[in-house]
């Protein structure tokens, strides 16, 4: 058995529309983001999803609550699913953050964190997920950095290559498999 992980980014925010990289700031869904969250819920409603895991940042929580009102499936917030902390650049124009990405793989943003730290947090989340949700289908709603971390950890993609390319959002999310025993000597890259 394994965990079937469906991944969606939080829906459109006012910062996204303004070209701002929110980072660890809360963020607020735009009117279009609210519509996208409703669509996400409709699109996933018939699927056998055991649980929804979301970043604890407001924009992700808001996406989950709009998509799945009433908490069905149950929604769990997890700090390990936060966007990369851009530190001094949280809330800055995206072009300034994007220009720093390749240099922040191992070296944290000033006052923030590195992409390698996001990778480690996502790995920790996957270990727990594999331990407690083996054989189930879960939905994760988080951020761009978490998508890159999943690509590295679960598909073997290169972090430098992912950070060098523009993020390619897709409206129907992505599907991954978290192997049984993740982090216990099987599946996890060293």
LOLO-488132 format. One record per residue (C-alpha): residue in three letters; z, y, x. Coordinates in pm, whole numbers, plus 50000, padded with zeros to 5 digits. Layout:
alaZYX ...
***
This chain:
unk500005000050000 unk499765036450098 unk500305070949951 unk497255086649788 unk497645123749864 unk495595149149670 unk495675183249839 unk495025217149677 unk495585251549822 unk497515276449611 unk495135296049393 unk493775330949459 unk496275358649531 unk496085396349528 unk496405394849909 unk493455370549931 unk491375394849728 unk492415423749955 unk491685404950281 unk495375402050374 unk496995372050551 unk500265367850363 unk501915342750599 unk505575337750508 unk505625366350256 unk505835354649892 unk502405365349766 unk501385369749402 unk498595352349213 unk495815374849091 unk494395372548737 unk491675349648877 unk494365329049054 unk496175323648723 unk492905311348568 unk492335288248868 unk495875274248833 unk495255266548465 unk491985249448564 unk493795229348834 unk496235216348573 unk493425207048334 unk491445190048611 unk494415169048729 unk496105162848393 unk494595128348330 unk495365115748678 unk498325093148745 unk500225117748966 unk503815107049036 unk504955140849173 unk503775175149283 unk504995188349619 unk504595225149691 unk505445250349956 unk508525270349861 unk506555302849897 unk506085320349562 unk502285317849544 unk502355279949576 unk505285275349338 unk503595298149085 unk500355278049111 unk502245245549045 unk504275259148754 unk501215273448580 unk499205241648638 unk502015218548523 unk504245236948274 unk507365218248174 unk507625201048512 unk505485170648427 unk504825156248675 unk507995167648853 unk507515196649097 unk509345195949432 unk509465226049667 unk509475218750040 unk509885244250320 unk507875221350552 unk504755229750348 unk504845266950426 unk501875285850568 unk501995293750939 unk504525321551005 unk502435349551150 unk505645367751246 unk504885404351312 unk501455399051153 unk502685385950813 unk500945407750555 unk498345420750802 unk494575422550754 unk493105387650786 unk490685397651063 unk493685405651288 unk495305371651222 unk491995352951252 unk491385368751594 unk494695353751715 unk494335318251575 unk492865300651881 unk495605315452104 unk498365304051868 unk497865266451883 unk500855261352116 unk502105297052160 unk503785311751851 unk502645343951687 unk505045371451805 unk508155366851590 unk506565336751417 unk505415301651490 unk502505282251640 unk500045259751461 unk501525230451656 unk504845238051481 unk503085236651142 unk501635203151248 unk505145190251331 unk506565202150998 unk503685185750808 unk504215153451004 unk507895153650905 unk506885158250541 unk504405129050565 unk507075106050713 unk509365112350417 unk506495109650171 unk505445075650311 unk509035063250295 unk509715073349934 unk506325073549759 unk504445043549901 unk501925030549649 unk501875062949451 unk499515092249403 unk500965126649473 unk499605161949461 unk500405187149735 unk499885224549676 unk500215244849995 unk498275266650239 unk495395267450487 unk497495257850790 unk498795227150604 unk495235216250525 unk494375218450894 unk497525198550979 unk496555171150731 unk493055169850880 unk494525165751231 unk497175140351136 unk495275119250883 unk491635121550993 unk491955128151366 unk490255162251348 unk490695185551645 unk493095214551584 unk491155238151817 unk487915229851633 unk489505235751291 unk490995269051397 unk487695280651545 unk485795275351218 unk486215295650899 unk488305278250633 unk486055260850380 unk487885261550046 unk486665237349782 unk487475240049413 unk488415203549360 unk490775198349651 unk490765170549908 unk491965134449908 unk493855117350190 unk495595084350246 unk498995083650413 unk499305048650563 unk502325027150487 unk504925031250759 unk503675065450865 unk505655076351169 unk507185041851218 unk504675031251480 unk501665028351250 unk499105054051152 unk500605084551316 unk498715098251612 unk500815102251923 
***
